[in-house]
């Protein structure tokens, strides 16, 4: 009931591409960073093991399915609503934005550029008076609330 895939960490994924894998990254049982071995050549990749279904249809050569135990993975619905303190997030942003808007996060460095993959917890709430840098910069992201996590039993 798990899928294992390798994904090159790039900071220029579109939201449509990110939606293909971000949910499986959010609930991965394992994320292992590796260097100098990407599906596309040399660079930075992650190997993700997750019970949440992912699809590399739009990812192209950046996504390489390594193993699938042929049992169905879970499929979940999620939205990227408001940026709320406590939401779990997978986002492509700069280190400065992650330091300002996230806590308890892991950084997976992209092959090139200064936009990296961060998985963590939102530490602020978007309001009329405050817009997190991640939102202000329109970063590619996927979030789930703590209530969604609880309802999913994950």
N, C-alpha and C positions, 0 to 999 in steps of 0.2 A: 504494500500500500504506500510505496514511496517512489518518487522519481528523483533521479540524480542527474544534474546537468551542469555544464560549464558555461559561464557567461563572462565575456570580456567586459571589464569595468570601463565604461566610457561615459563622459559627462555630457554627451550630445544626443542622448536618446530622446525621441519625441514622447509625448504623453501616451499616444496610442501604442507605441512599442513598449513603454514602461508598464502599461496595464497588462501586458502579456505575462510578466514574470514577477512584478512587485509583490503581489499577494503571497506568492510562494516564498519569497525572501522574508517577508514579515513574519511568517510562521514556520520558518525553516528549523529543522532539528539540528542542522549543521551547516555552517558556512565556513569554507576553508579558502583563504586567499593563497594564490600561487602566482609566481612571477615567471616571465620568460616562456610561457606555454599557453597561448590563447588559441581558440579555434581559428583565429585569423592570422596567426603568426606569433611574433614576440610582443610581450606586453604584460599587463596585469589582468588576472582573471579571478573569479571565485568559483568554487565548486559547491553547489547548493544541493542539499538533501532535504526534501520536503514532502509531507503528505498532502499538501495543498497543490492542486493541479496547476501546471504552467503550460504555456504554449510558446514555442519559439517561432511561430509562423511569420511574424513581422520582424523578428530579430535578425534574420538572415544568417550570415556566417559568424555572427557574434555569439550565437547560441548553439551549443552542441549537446544533444541528449546522450548521456553516458550510460544510464541504466534505467530501466522501468520494469518493475516486478509484475507487470500485466494486471495488477489489481487496480480497481478504480481509485483515483485520488479524490479527495473532497474538493468540491467547487464552492466557493463562497462569493456572496455579493457584498460589495463594500462601496463606500462613496468617499470622496475627498472633501467633505463639508468644511466647516470652519476649523481653523487652527485653534485647538483647545488644549489647555494644560492637561497633561496626562494621556493624550492620544499617542498611540504607537505609530511611528512614521518610518517610511523608507523614502529617502529623498536624494536627489542629485543636486548638490550645492557646494559652495566654497567652505573651507574650514572656518573662516570668520563667521559665516552665517550659521553654521552648525554650533559653534561656541556660543553665539548669542541666543539661539532659539531652541537648543536641544539640551537634554541631560541624559546621562547613562547611555551614551551612543557609542557605536563602533564606526570606524572610518575604514573604507576600503578604497585605496588610492587608484585613480584612473590611470590608464596607460599614458595619456598626455593631458595637458591643460590643468586648470586649477579647480575644476568642478569634479567632485568625488562622490562616491556612494556613502551615505550615512544611514544607519539604522539605529533608532533610539526612541526617546520619549520627548514630546513637546513640553517645554518648560514655561511657556507663556500662552496667553489667550488673546486671540485677535478681537479687537473691539473698535468702537468708533474712534477712540483716542490712541490706539496702538495697533500698528500693522507689523507683524514679524518680518524680518528681512527676507525669509524664505518666500513669503507670500508677495512681498513688494517686488521681488525679482522674478516672480512667476515661474518658480522652479518646478521641474517635473517631480511629482510626489504621489504617494499613496498613503493614506492614514486610516486607522481604525480606532474607534473609541474604546475605552475600557469596558463599557457596557456591551459593545459588540463582541469583544474578546470573551467576556463572561458568557454571553448568550451562545457563542459558538462552541464553548467548552474547550477552547484551545489553550 
